[in-house]
Amino acid sequence: MSKFYSLFSSSKGNASFLGNPSGGVLVDAGVSCRKLLRALEAHDISPEAVQAVCITHAHTDHIAGLRVFLGKYPVPVYATADTIAALKGIEKMPGDAEFREIGFSETVHVDTMEVTAFPTMHDATGSCGYRFTMADGQTCAVCTDLGCVTPEVEAGVFGADLVLLEANYDPKMLRYGPYPAALQARIRGEYGHLSNGDSAGMAEELIAHGTTRIVLGHLSEKNNTMPLAQQTVLEHLQEQGMRRNQDFLMQVASPEGLEQAVIF
């Protein structure tokens, strides 16, 4: 039985685990190794169950704990060529770290699953999302840090049973919040992040293409709230005649994944 565990999800740090307590893949490692291990333990997952790490891009909130984790648990790291180059340039990254390149639209076998990378529009060279096909045929996609939704993103996520979808900011909170104008423009731009409204439109498309489980994630702690993200997306879906708990299941990932794992 496949499960998706949102361990951490916010602008401060991101990490997910896909699989089950006997084995699986860590997607990003954006908090300290100590916090990662505690989060895995809270879900009864041993760190030895992590068979590989898939890195979406080299921003700190996705790799902060990678170096120490690899020092303790030397598993392969999958990423695009540009992301690997960025990771190798980080001081004190283990010299014997095993980096394995994955190209866009390429599928590789990791543990008992197939992993396919797709490009994402974000201001980190080589940024990507991942689609996972489990041994039982179920599929899951991790899709955050999107300035906009491109045809490549749609191809990567449409038809997946479960999708971790970015809902980063509320436009009014961003506009009247503490961020300077330049940072606000970056977040709103095509290489930035998805708003709640953008996420709602994408959620509609996902459900129309067969997705039954949606996890809203990567919320800004300054420019969004969990209730607001959920309300915005749900209201839009209801307007389209899509019914929660009948046509789809949805939850919002908390910054430090206190929610239960999602079975798909």
Stockholm file with secondary structure:
# STOCKHOLM 1.0

chainA/1-264         MSKFYSLFSSSKGNASFLGNPSGGVLVDAGVSCRKLLRALEAHDISPEAVQAVCITHAHTDHIAGLRVFLGKYPVPVYATADTIAALKGIEKMPGDAEFREIGFSETVHVDTMEVTAFPTMHDATGSCGYRFTMADGQTCAVCTDLGCVTPEVEAGVFGADLVLLEANYDPKMLRYGPYPAALQARIRGEYGHLSNGDSAGMAEELIAHGTTRIVLGHLSEKNNTMPLAQQTVLEHLQEQGMRRNQDFLMQVASPEGLEQAVIF
#=GR chainA/1-264 SS CCEEEEEEESSSCEEEEEEETTEEEEECCCSCHHHHHHHHHHTTCCGGGEEEEECSCCSHHHHTTHHHHHHHSCCCEEECHHHHHHHHTSTTCCTTCCEEECCBTCEEEETTEEEEEEECCSSSTTCEEEEEECTTSCEEEEECSCSSCCHHHHHHHTTCSEEEEECCBCHHHHHTSSSCHHHHHHHHSTTSCCBHHHHHHHHHHHHHTTCCEEEEECCCTTTCCHHHHHHHHHHHHHHTTCCBTTTBEEEECCTTCCSCCEEC
#=GC SS_cons         CCEEEEEEESSSCEEEEEEETTEEEEECCCSCHHHHHHHHHHTTCCGGGEEEEECSCCSHHHHTTHHHHHHHSCCCEEECHHHHHHHHTSTTCCTTCCEEECCBTCEEEETTEEEEEEECCSSSTTCEEEEEECTTSCEEEEECSCSSCCHHHHHHHTTCSEEEEECCBCHHHHHTSSSCHHHHHHHHSTTSCCBHHHHHHHHHHHHHTTCCEEEEECCCTTTCCHHHHHHHHHHHHHHTTCCBTTTBEEEECCTTCCSCCEEC
//
